Amino acid sequence: MGREVLTAVAREPGMDPVGCVDLLSSEDRIAIPGSDRLVPFGQDAAAMIKRVGPDVIVDFTSADWTPKLAKEAIASGVRLVVGTTGLSQDFVKELEASANKKKVGVVVAPNFALGAVLMQHMAAVAARFYSHAEIIELHHEGKLDSPSGTAIATARGMATAREGAFTVPVSKKETIKGTRGAAEGNVTIHSVRLPGLVAHQEVIFGSPGETLTIRHDTTNRESFMPGVILAVREVIKRDGFVYGLDRLIGLS
């Protein structure tokens, strides 16, 4: 994702990548993919911010590292776009309070693929008409968290949109514990992790005599880049916290 973002920013008119940070970096500079140009590369976020003075930081790291980066960014008045998943609700609330207090633009989104955002929106619309719903999310074997941030956000959005809780059928006998998955907002979520997958999710609604399935498939990480670029352009205009790409494209 880091290389995809670097490539996308470099190609975008009016944007200029000025540096990269990675805890596993071992070189002082990194080449922009498809270009001979090198940009500073390091392990220390605070040092890199001081060195290159960015307007915006794009973060796709881990839930353990994002809070440290966010603290440095907010303290330096640098706007932040966060695509890291698995973030705790407590941290997101703290980040929102800090961004609003310091009047620093921050965009946090569980998914930057426009199709995935539309899927979540459509699922929330459908949630008002069905009493039963389940989510199956499928990702590559290297994904650190489960269920995905998108699945959790989708389930919460569905629960908010629906007046009353979804019905969760309970098996009288669960031969293998955990087979039925886990519930968020009374929406059962199942996580699949396999090589060959990138990011996929389907929301299945059921009622007597019918089912409705809303599915989104990401086959290449390039699909996230339009959303990332949109967030970078929008966060410059913001003086506070925004959660979800849907708020930037007029769906919420």
Number of C-alpha atoms within 10 A of each C-alpha: 14 14 13 16 21 21 19 20 20 19 13 11 7 8 13 12 21 19 20 24 21 13 11 8 14 11 10 12 15 18 15 18 14 9 9 8 11 15 15 17 19 19 16 14 19 16 13 18 21 10 12 14 13 18 15 20 22 20 20 16 18 15 16 12 14 19 16 12 19 23 15 16 23 20 14 15 17 19 27 26 23 22 24 20 23 18 19 11 9 9 13 15 12 13 20 20 14 19 26 17 13 13 16 24 25 32 26 23 25 23 26 25 23 18 17 26 23 17 19 27 19 15 25 20 14 18 22 16 13 15 17 19 25 22 25 18 23 23 23 15 13 10 15 13 14 18 23 23 18 22 27 21 17 27 27 18 18 27 20 15 16 18 12 10 14 20 13 15 9 8 9 6 7 10 8 7 8 9 10 15 15 14 15 17 15 18 26 20 22 21 17 15 16 12 9 10 16 18 22 19 25 20 24 16 20 15 12 5 5 7 12 14 13 16 18 19 17 17 12 10 14 14 17 21 20 15 20 25 19 14 25 23 14 15 23 16 11 16 16 20 23 21 15 19 25 19 12 16 14 7 11 9
